Amino acid sequence: MTQQVVFIQGAGEGAHDRWDDKLVSSLERELGDSYALRYPRMPTEAIPKYSTWKDSLLGEFNSLGDGALLVGHSVGGTILLHTLAEQPPLPKLGGVFLISAPFIGEGGWPSDDIRARTDFSDRLPLGVPVFLYHAIDDDSVPVAHVYLYSHTLARAVVRTIEHSDHQLNNDLSLVARDIRRISG
């Protein structure tokens, strides 16, 4: 039986086809045939709207089985986490993996579209492993954002990566290793 993995892209013009596709290729290569990776195209990727992306994510959640793994990059990770906090999916998740996700709120980025929250630990389903990845040298989203998340996700595993960029140098071998470790 193959394990379901859904990768949520980041935002920006061409993010799906010119940037995050390299992350997806790396993850697929590292995970192998035991995992079925889906990579939905998010609407209005150049100027993401929380409500629109949330609706798309909820549609994705409807097709998941128990144990599905969710991976979000950059703004896609931020929207994924906020969506999970507002309306967790019905199947039991196997894990959540956020890569270079901007923190919305005090110390992070302001947003007129996404409300700041600090209750992620209380809102996410108990027992679902959460991993946070961030490059120390990220020039798009400062590494301080991962530490802001770590205060709101007390049980999250935080991994900072040296000599890497916002795209983790298009190498998700560390993410794949954690996925394989928790999914058996």
N, C-alpha and C positions, 0 to 999 in steps of 0.2 A: 504494500500500500504506500502510495506517495504522500508526503507531507505537503500541505498547502502553505505557500508563502505568497503574500501580497506585498509588492513594493510600491510605495506612494512617492511619486516624483516631487522634486522641488519646484519652485516657481521661477518664472522668467521666460522671455521669448526663446523658444527652441529648447527649453529644458528637457522635454521628453525625448526628443530625437537627437539632440546634439550634446547633451551633458550627462543626464542620468542614465541613458541607455548604456553607457560604459560601466556604470556601477552595477546595473542589472546583469550585464554580460559577465562581469567579474564574479558576482554572487552565484549565478547559474553555473559557471565553470567550477567554482570552489565547492558548491554543494553537490553537484552531480545529479544522477538520474533518480535518486530517492526523493527528490523534492520537485514539486510542480510550482513554478514561479509565475505569477500573474503580474502584469505591469500595465494597469489601466491608464489611459490618457485622461488627465484631469482637465476639466473645462476652464477656459479663460486662463491658461497657464501664465500668460504675460502679466496679468493683473488679477491675481487670485482673489476670490470672494469667499469668505469663510462659509456662508450659508450654502453656496453652490457646491463647494468642495465637500462639505459635510454631507449634503444630499447624495453625492456620488459615492462617498465612503459608506454611507448606510446601505446603499444599493449593493456594494461589494460585500458588506458584512452578511447580507441575506443569503449569499451563495456559499458561505463558509461552513465547514464542518468543525466539530470539536478538535481542538489542538492546533488550529491554524495559527500561523506566525505572521505578524505585521511588522513591516520595515518601512520607516518614513525618513526621507532625506530633506533637510533644510526646512523650508516653510511647510512642505508636505508632512514632515514629522511633527511640527507644531500643531498643524490642523488635525492630524491624526490623534494626537494626545488630547487635545481639547474636545474632539468628538467623542473619544472613549470616556472622558470624564463626564460628559453630558448624557450620553446614551450608549452604554456598553453593548456590544453585540450579544445576541442570544447564544451562539455557540460558546463553549468555554475556550478561551484563547490559550495557546501554548506559550506565547511570549510576545513582547513588544520591543522593538529595536529602533532607537532614534539616532540619526546621524546628523551632526552639525545643525541641530534644531535651534532656532532663535527662541529665547525666552521672552514672553510678553508680560510686561509688568515692571515693577520697581527694580531698577538696576539693569533691566533688559531693554527691549524695544517697546516703544509706544505703539498702539494700534487703535484705530477707530472702528475696526471690523471685528476684532477678537478681544473679548473681555479678559482682563488679567485674572488669574486665579492662583491660589497657593494651596489648594486642597486636593491635589492629585492623589496623594497617598490614600486619602479617605474615599475618593471617588472611583478609583480603578478597582477591578475585582481582586479580591484577596487571592494570593497564590499564583498570580500571573507574573512571571519574571519580567523585569524591565531592565534594558541595557541602554546606556547613553554613551555615545562615541563622539569625540570632538578632537580636532587637531589643535595642538598648541599654537601652531602658526597660521591658523585660519584667518585670512584677511577679509572674509565676508561677514562672518559671525564670530565675534570674539570668544575665546575659550571661557571667559567668565560666565557665559550663558549656561554651560553645562553644570557649573557649580551652583548657579541659581536653581536649576532644575533639581539638583541633588538635595537641596533643602526642602523641596516640595514633594520629592519622591524618595522618602527615607530608605526604602528597600531596594532602590535601583543600584545596579552595578555601573560604576562610572569608569570609562576607559578613555584616557587622553593619549593621543598619539603624537610623537615627536616627528619633526621633519616631514610634515604632511600638510595638505591644503584642505580647503572646504570640501573637496570631492574625495578626501582621503587618498589622494594620488590614484584614483580609480582602482583601488585595491581593497576589496571587502573580505579578504581572507580572515581577518580577525572577527568580523561579524559572522562569517560562515562557521568559524570554529565554535563560537558561542552558540549558534543555532544548532549545530550538530550535538554539542554537549548537552543542551537541555532537552532536545527532542529525541535523544537516544538513537 
